[in-house]
Amino acid sequence: QVQLVESGGGLVQAGGSLRLSCAASRSIVSIDAMGWYRQAPGKQRELVAGITSGSGPDYADSVKGRFTISRDKNTVYLQMNSLKPEDTAVYYCYAVLATQTKYLGQGTQVTVSS
């Protein structure tokens, strides 16, 4: 069993920055992809950013130019700049193994005040 441990959420004013981190609880040889979803109250979960081995990162249109995803082995980061109130959500880290087994973190709250 793999656990994904997220950190870095919090409260920030509009225009500010936060950096989310997500680390796998144990060393995994073959993670194929890692990234972040988010879910705001009353809304469906949406893919924010993902990074797949051998491919470049993908971003939701709403965050392009403001968010940057990066990965170092079994840890994935999401640098969020120029935050807006509409970025307020619970952010969930995910990992997909080469076997296509998927894992999801517990979530970390990001709140952007106007």
C-alpha positions in Angstrom: 0.0 0.0 0.0 1.2 3.5 -0.9 0.3 6.6 0.9 0.6 10.1 -0.5 1.4 12.8 2.0 0.5 16.3 1.0 1.7 19.5 2.6 1.8 23.3 1.9 -1.8 24.3 1.8 -3.1 27.3 3.7 -4.7 30.7 3.6 -3.2 33.4 1.3 -4.4 36.7 -0.1 -5.2 37.1 -3.8 -2.0 37.6 -5.8 0.0 35.5 -3.3 1.8 32.2 -3.7 1.8 28.8 -2.2 3.8 25.7 -2.9 2.3 22.3 -2.4 4.3 19.1 -1.9 3.3 15.5 -2.1 5.6 12.6 -1.2 5.0 8.9 -1.5 5.3 7.0 1.8 7.8 4.5 0.4 10.1 4.3 -2.5 8.3 3.2 -5.6 10.2 2.0 -8.6 7.7 2.7 -11.3 5.5 5.7 -10.9 4.3 6.6 -14.3 2.5 9.9 -13.5 1.9 12.3 -10.6 -0.1 15.4 -10.4 -2.8 17.4 -8.7 -6.6 17.5 -8.8 -8.7 20.1 -7.0 -12.3 20.2 -5.8 -14.1 23.4 -4.8 -17.4 23.3 -2.8 -20.3 22.4 -5.0 -18.1 21.7 -8.0 -16.7 18.6 -9.7 -13.1 17.6 -9.2 -10.9 18.9 -11.9 -7.4 18.1 -13.1 -5.1 21.0 -12.3 -1.7 19.7 -13.5 0.0 16.4 -14.2 3.4 15.2 -15.2 4.0 11.8 -16.9 7.3 10.1 -17.3 8.7 10.8 -20.8 6.2 13.7 -21.4 6.0 17.3 -20.6 3.6 18.7 -18.0 -0.1 19.3 -18.7 -2.1 22.1 -17.1 -5.7 23.1 -16.9 -6.3 26.2 -19.0 -7.4 28.1 -15.8 -3.9 27.8 -14.3 -1.6 28.0 -17.3 1.1 30.7 -16.7 0.4 30.8 -13.0 1.1 27.2 -11.7 4.2 25.1 -12.3 4.4 21.4 -11.6 7.6 19.6 -11.0 8.7 16.2 -9.9 11.7 14.7 -8.1 11.5 10.9 -8.0 8.6 10.1 -5.8 7.8 13.7 -4.8 5.7 16.1 -6.8 5.4 19.8 -6.3 2.9 22.5 -7.4 4.1 26.1 -7.3 1.1 28.3 -7.4 1.6 32.0 -8.1 -0.8 34.9 -8.7 -3.5 33.0 -6.8 -7.1 34.0 -7.3 -10.1 33.4 -5.0 -11.4 30.9 -7.6 -8.4 28.8 -6.9 -9.9 28.1 -3.5 -10.4 24.3 -3.2 -9.1 21.1 -1.6 -6.1 20.0 -3.6 -5.4 16.3 -4.0 -2.2 14.7 -5.1 -2.4 11.5 -7.3 0.1 8.9 -8.5 -0.3 6.4 -11.2 2.0 3.4 -11.3 3.2 1.7 -14.4 0.7 -1.1 -13.6 -2.0 1.6 -13.8 -2.8 1.3 -10.1 -3.9 4.8 -8.9 -3.5 6.4 -5.6 -5.0 9.6 -4.2 -3.9 11.7 -1.3 -6.1 12.9 1.6 -6.1 16.5 0.3 -4.9 19.8 1.5 -7.0 23.0 1.7 -6.0 26.1 -0.2 -8.0 29.2 0.5 -7.4 32.5 -1.4 -9.0 35.6 0.1 -10.0 38.5 -2.0 
